[in-house]
């Protein structure tokens, strides 16, 4: 094969690849997660949430209700139900070797959830999301406990945002 023929073959293959990728990208559709055309906002407003068992679960639940209803509260007769459980884990990350005390740590909140239809109990989406918040441990014990609580609250709100996005995506399909 001469150089001229090989060049034309490579150029033709390149043009075909460009045309194929253009056709593929033209078939993709991007739309906002909470767009009105997908109906996700209306469906989110009809989601109910299971009762919370602890402080961290209550923080997650409150944030999920706010996300789903955009501040309007929970619906009386929800079309969908989210059963979830949340747990928190606080670990030390920066130990002072001389005193065996920790100066910093991280609080991780993990949320397991299941989105179901209330009509037939069909599971639409199930999953796990987690978020981590960093925390500094002051020397005073009360301040340390308050810092841990604040870090758990931040992580709980962030994990709820992730779960809310998953729910919106599942209902928008």
Buried (B, 14 or more C-beta within 10 A) or exposed (E): EEEEEEEEEEEEEEEEEEEEEEEEEEEEEEEEEBEEEBEBBEBBBBBBBBEBEEBBBBBBBBBBBBBBBEEEEBBEEBBBBBBBBBBBEBEEEEEEEEEEEBBEBBBBBBBBBBBBEBEEEEEBBBBBBBBBBEBEBEEEEEEBEEBBBEBBBBBBBBBBBBBBBBBBEBBBE
